[in-house]
Amino acid sequence: MTKDQEELLSEASKSLSAAELLYENGYIGYSISRAYYAMFYVAEALLEGEGLSFSKHSAVISAFGEKFAKIGKVPKKFHRFLIEAQELRNIGDYGFSQNITPKMVDRHIERAREFIDVAKSLLER
């Protein structure tokens, strides 16, 4: 694991912790955003291992799907998790966070936790 990958996974873990704290304190929209960023940083860490870096979120998500999910390095569900989390993040950050339910946030926090676990197991090989 490279230093950059370590730093990105550290950011993912911090974002996950922030998502949990925000959720516990009633900040649903902000919480879903941090859960998304946890997943996003994981995708960036994995792509960094392939020598890839992107400036747009959409490019990271697309490349993650192409380089990891599509060919089976990770289960395809992780690409879907990332796409769905980005959609909710956009609602949480720019839309009406009242459309985000606690159940949605719980699900995405759990998905972010799962995302981090999968990345750690891949990168430790």
CYANA upper distance limits for C-alpha pairs under 8 A (distance plus 0.5 A):
  1 MET  CA      5 GLN  CA      6.64
  1 MET  CA      6 GLU  CA      7.20
  1 MET  CA     49 GLY  CA      8.29
  1 MET  CA    123 LEU  CA      6.28
  1 MET  CA    124 GLU  CA      7.27
  2 THR  CA      6 GLU  CA      6.78
  2 THR  CA     49 GLY  CA      8.08
  3 LYS  CA      7 GLU  CA      6.72
  4 ASP  CA      8 LEU  CA      6.66
  4 ASP  CA     45 ALA  CA      7.76
  4 ASP  CA     48 GLU  CA      8.11
  5 GLN  CA      9 LEU  CA      6.62
  5 GLN  CA     45 ALA  CA      5.16
  5 GLN  CA     46 LEU  CA      7.82
  5 GLN  CA     48 GLU  CA      7.26
  5 GLN  CA     49 GLY  CA      7.86
  6 GLU  CA     10 SER  CA      6.60
  6 GLU  CA     45 ALA  CA      8.27
  7 GLU  CA     11 GLU  CA      6.71
  8 LEU  CA     12 ALA  CA      6.66
  8 LEU  CA     41 TYR  CA      5.97
  8 LEU  CA     42 VAL  CA      7.15
  8 LEU  CA     44 GLU  CA      7.70
  8 LEU  CA     45 ALA  CA      6.11
  9 LEU  CA     13 SER  CA      6.71
  9 LEU  CA     41 TYR  CA      7.07
  9 LEU  CA     42 VAL  CA      6.49
  9 LEU  CA     45 ALA  CA      7.22
  9 LEU  CA    116 ILE  CA      7.79
 10 SER  CA     14 LYS  CA      6.73
 11 GLU  CA     15 SER  CA      6.53
 11 GLU  CA     38 ALA  CA      7.59
 11 GLU  CA     41 TYR  CA      7.25
 12 ALA  CA     16 LEU  CA      6.67
 12 ALA  CA     37 TYR  CA      7.26
 12 ALA  CA     38 ALA  CA      4.45
 12 ALA  CA     39 MET  CA      7.22
 12 ALA  CA     40 PHE  CA      8.22
 12 ALA  CA     41 TYR  CA      5.86
 12 ALA  CA     42 VAL  CA      6.75
 12 ALA  CA    116 ILE  CA      7.69
 13 SER  CA     17 SER  CA      6.74
 13 SER  CA     38 ALA  CA      7.04
 13 SER  CA    116 ILE  CA      7.95
 14 LYS  CA     18 ALA  CA      6.62
 14 LYS  CA     38 ALA  CA      8.17
 15 SER  CA     19 ALA  CA      6.55
 15 SER  CA     34 ARG  CA      5.63
 15 SER  CA     35 ALA  CA      6.93
 15 SER  CA     37 TYR  CA      6.83
 15 SER  CA     38 ALA  CA      5.60
 16 LEU  CA     20 GLU  CA      6.84
 16 LEU  CA     34 ARG  CA      6.87
 16 LEU  CA     35 ALA  CA      6.07
 16 LEU  CA     38 ALA  CA      6.07
 16 LEU  CA    109 ILE  CA      7.40
 16 LEU  CA    112 ALA  CA      7.31
 16 LEU  CA    113 ARG  CA      7.64
 17 SER  CA     21 LEU  CA      6.78
 18 ALA  CA     22 LEU  CA      6.47
 18 ALA  CA     31 SER  CA      7.67
 18 ALA  CA     34 ARG  CA      6.97
 19 ALA  CA     23 TYR  CA      6.51
 19 ALA  CA     30 TYR  CA      7.81
 19 ALA  CA     31 SER  CA      4.73
 19 ALA  CA     32 ILE  CA      7.10
 19 ALA  CA     33 SER  CA      8.03
 19 ALA  CA     34 ARG  CA      5.46
 19 ALA  CA     35 ALA  CA      6.00
 19 ALA  CA    109 ILE  CA      7.53
 20 GLU  CA     24 GLU  CA      6.64
 20 GLU  CA     31 SER  CA      7.33
 20 GLU  CA    109 ILE  CA      7.73
 21 LEU  CA     25 ASN  CA      6.81
 21 LEU  CA     31 SER  CA      8.30
 22 LEU  CA     26 GLY  CA      6.80
 22 LEU  CA     27 TYR  CA      5.52
 22 LEU  CA     28 ILE  CA      7.39
 22 LEU  CA     30 TYR  CA      7.19
 22 LEU  CA     31 SER  CA      5.64
 23 TYR  CA     27 TYR  CA      5.89
 23 TYR  CA     28 ILE  CA      5.95
 23 TYR  CA     30 TYR  CA      8.49
 23 TYR  CA     31 SER  CA      5.85
 23 TYR  CA    105 VAL  CA      8.07
 27 TYR  CA     31 SER  CA      6.49
 28 ILE  CA     32 ILE  CA      6.81
 28 ILE  CA     92 GLY  CA      8.16
 28 ILE  CA     97 SER  CA      7.43
 28 ILE  CA    100 ILE  CA      7.52
 28 ILE  CA    101 THR  CA      8.07
 28 ILE  CA    102 PRO  CA      7.45
 28 ILE  CA    105 VAL  CA      7.50
 29 GLY  CA     33 SER  CA      6.95
 29 GLY  CA     89 ARG  CA      7.88
 29 GLY  CA     91 ILE  CA      8.02
 29 GLY  CA     92 GLY  CA      4.49
 29 GLY  CA     93 ASP  CA      7.04
 29 GLY  CA     97 SER  CA      5.40
 29 GLY  CA     98 GLN  CA      8.29
 29 GLY  CA    100 ILE  CA      7.36
 30 TYR  CA     34 ARG  CA      6.90
 30 TYR  CA     92 GLY  CA      6.69
 30 TYR  CA     93 ASP  CA      7.38
 31 SER  CA     35 ALA  CA      6.79
 31 SER  CA    105 VAL  CA      7.56
 32 ILE  CA     36 TYR  CA      6.74
 32 ILE  CA     85 ALA  CA      7.86
 32 ILE  CA     88 LEU  CA      7.25
 32 ILE  CA     89 ARG  CA      6.31
 32 ILE  CA     92 GLY  CA      7.15
 32 ILE  CA    105 VAL  CA      6.15
 32 ILE  CA    108 HIS  CA      7.51
 32 ILE  CA    109 ILE  CA      8.08
 33 SER  CA     37 TYR  CA      6.83
 33 SER  CA     85 ALA  CA      8.28
 33 SER  CA     86 GLN  CA      8.37
 33 SER  CA     88 LEU  CA      7.90
 33 SER  CA     89 ARG  CA      4.96
 33 SER  CA     90 ASN  CA      8.23
 33 SER  CA     92 GLY  CA      6.85
 33 SER  CA     93 ASP  CA      7.36
 34 ARG  CA     38 ALA  CA      6.70
 35 ALA  CA     39 MET  CA      7.12
 35 ALA  CA     85 ALA  CA      7.94
 35 ALA  CA    108 HIS  CA      6.72
 35 ALA  CA    109 ILE  CA      5.96
 35 ALA  CA    112 ALA  CA      6.37
 36 TYR  CA     40 PHE  CA      6.57
 36 TYR  CA     82 LEU  CA      7.43
 36 TYR  CA     85 ALA  CA      5.56
 36 TYR  CA     86 GLN  CA      6.49
 36 TYR  CA     89 ARG  CA      6.86
 36 TYR  CA    108 HIS  CA      8.09
 36 TYR  CA    112 ALA  CA      7.73
 37 TYR  CA     41 TYR  CA      6.46
 38 ALA  CA     42 VAL  CA      6.96
 38 ALA  CA    112 ALA  CA      6.46
 38 ALA  CA    116 ILE  CA      8.20
 39 MET  CA     43 ALA  CA      6.83
 39 MET  CA     82 LEU  CA      6.81
 39 MET  CA    112 ALA  CA      5.86
 39 MET  CA    115 PHE  CA      6.67
 39 MET  CA    116 ILE  CA      7.73
 40 PHE  CA     44 GLU  CA      6.75
 40 PHE  CA     57 HIS  CA      8.48
 40 PHE  CA     60 VAL  CA      8.34
 40 PHE  CA     61 ILE  CA      8.29
 40 PHE  CA     82 LEU  CA      7.51
 41 TYR  CA     45 ALA  CA      6.61
 42 VAL  CA     46 LEU  CA      6.77
 42 VAL  CA    115 PHE  CA      7.50
 42 VAL  CA    116 ILE  CA      6.84
 42 VAL  CA    119 ALA  CA      7.03
 43 ALA  CA     47 LEU  CA      6.66
 43 ALA  CA     60 VAL  CA      7.51
 43 ALA  CA     61 ILE  CA      7.90
 43 ALA  CA     64 PHE  CA      6.60
 44 GLU  CA     48 GLU  CA      6.45
 44 GLU  CA     53 SER  CA      7.66
 44 GLU  CA     60 VAL  CA      7.17
 45 ALA  CA     49 GLY  CA      7.11
 46 LEU  CA     50 GLU  CA      7.52
 46 LEU  CA     64 PHE  CA      8.43
 46 LEU  CA    119 ALA  CA      7.53
 46 LEU  CA    123 LEU  CA      8.22
 47 LEU  CA     51 GLY  CA      7.05
 47 LEU  CA     52 LEU  CA      5.71
 47 LEU  CA     53 SER  CA      7.25
 47 LEU  CA     60 VAL  CA      8.42
 47 LEU  CA     63 ALA  CA      8.14
 47 LEU  CA     64 PHE  CA      7.23
 47 LEU  CA     67 LYS  CA      8.31
 48 GLU  CA     52 LEU  CA      5.55
 48 GLU  CA     53 SER  CA      6.61
 53 SER  CA     60 VAL  CA      8.12
 54 PHE  CA     59 ALA  CA      6.65
 54 PHE  CA     60 VAL  CA      6.45
 55 SER  CA     59 ALA  CA      7.89
 55 SER  CA     60 VAL  CA      8.37
 56 LYS  CA     60 VAL  CA      7.02
 57 HIS  CA     61 ILE  CA      6.72
 58 SER  CA     62 SER  CA      6.56
 59 ALA  CA     63 ALA  CA      6.47
 60 VAL  CA     64 PHE  CA      6.45
 61 ILE  CA     65 GLY  CA      6.78
 61 ILE  CA     79 HIS  CA      7.85
 61 ILE  CA     82 LEU  CA      7.53
 61 ILE  CA     83 ILE  CA      7.57
 62 SER  CA     66 GLU  CA      6.75
 63 ALA  CA     67 LYS  CA      6.29
 63 ALA  CA     68 PHE  CA      8.46
 64 PHE  CA     68 PHE  CA      5.98
 64 PHE  CA     69 ALA  CA      7.27
 64 PHE  CA     79 HIS  CA      7.49
 65 GLY  CA     69 ALA  CA      5.28
 65 GLY  CA     70 LYS  CA      6.22
 65 GLY  CA     76 LYS  CA      8.21
 65 GLY  CA     79 HIS  CA      6.00
 66 GLU  CA     70 LYS  CA      5.76
 66 GLU  CA     71 ILE  CA      7.67
 67 LYS  CA     71 ILE  CA      7.12
 67 LYS  CA     73 LYS  CA      8.34
 68 PHE  CA     72 GLY  CA      6.59
 68 PHE  CA     73 LYS  CA      5.29
 68 PHE  CA     74 VAL  CA      6.14
 69 ALA  CA     73 LYS  CA      6.52
 69 ALA  CA     74 VAL  CA      5.68
 69 ALA  CA     75 PRO  CA      6.29
 69 ALA  CA     76 LYS  CA      5.07
 69 ALA  CA     77 LYS  CA      8.26
 69 ALA  CA     78 PHE  CA      7.60
 69 ALA  CA     79 HIS  CA      6.64
 70 LYS  CA     76 LYS  CA      7.07
 72 GLY  CA     76 LYS  CA      7.54
 74 VAL  CA     78 PHE  CA      7.52
 74 VAL  CA    118 VAL  CA      8.24
 75 PRO  CA     79 HIS  CA      8.50
 76 LYS  CA     80 ARG  CA      7.32
 77 LYS  CA     81 PHE  CA      6.55
 78 PHE  CA     82 LEU  CA      6.72
 78 PHE  CA    115 PHE  CA      7.46
 79 HIS  CA     83 ILE  CA      6.80
 80 ARG  CA     84 GLU  CA      6.58
 81 PHE  CA     85 ALA  CA      6.50
 81 PHE  CA    108 HIS  CA      8.26
 81 PHE  CA    111 ARG  CA      7.42
 82 LEU  CA     86 GLN  CA      6.66
 83 ILE  CA     87 GLU  CA      6.92
 84 GLU  CA     88 LEU  CA      6.86
 85 ALA  CA     89 ARG  CA      6.43
 85 ALA  CA    108 HIS  CA      7.30
 86 GLN  CA     90 ASN  CA      6.69
 87 GLU  CA     91 ILE  CA      7.07
 88 LEU  CA     92 GLY  CA      6.52
 88 LEU  CA    100 ILE  CA      7.97
 89 ARG  CA     93 ASP  CA      6.39
 90 ASN  CA     94 TYR  CA      6.02
 90 ASN  CA     95 GLY  CA      7.20
 91 ILE  CA     95 GLY  CA      4.74
 91 ILE  CA     96 PHE  CA      6.43
 91 ILE  CA     97 SER  CA      6.56
 91 ILE  CA     99 ASN  CA      8.37
 91 ILE  CA    100 ILE  CA      8.38
 92 GLY  CA     96 PHE  CA      6.94
 92 GLY  CA     97 SER  CA      5.21
 92 GLY  CA    100 ILE  CA      7.86
 93 ASP  CA     97 SER  CA      8.12
 96 PHE  CA    100 ILE  CA      8.45
100 ILE  CA    104 MET  CA      6.95
100 ILE  CA    105 VAL  CA      7.89
101 THR  CA    105 VAL  CA      7.06
102 PRO  CA    106 ASP  CA      6.63
103 LYS  CA    107 ARG  CA      6.70
104 MET  CA    108 HIS  CA      6.76
105 VAL  CA    109 ILE  CA      6.53
106 ASP  CA    110 GLU  CA      6.73
107 ARG  CA    111 ARG  CA      6.68
108 HIS  CA    112 ALA  CA      6.52
109 ILE  CA    113 ARG  CA      6.78
110 GLU  CA    114 GLU  CA      6.74
111 ARG  CA    115 PHE  CA      6.52
112 ALA  CA    116 ILE  CA      6.76
113 ARG  CA    117 ASP  CA      6.85
114 GLU  CA    118 VAL  CA      6.73
115 PHE  CA    119 ALA  CA      6.76
116 ILE  CA    120 LYS  CA      6.67
117 ASP  CA    121 SER  CA      6.81
118 VAL  CA    122 LEU  CA      6.73
119 ALA  CA    123 LEU  CA      6.48
120 LYS  CA    124 GLU  CA      6.43
121 SER  CA    125 ARG  CA      7.17
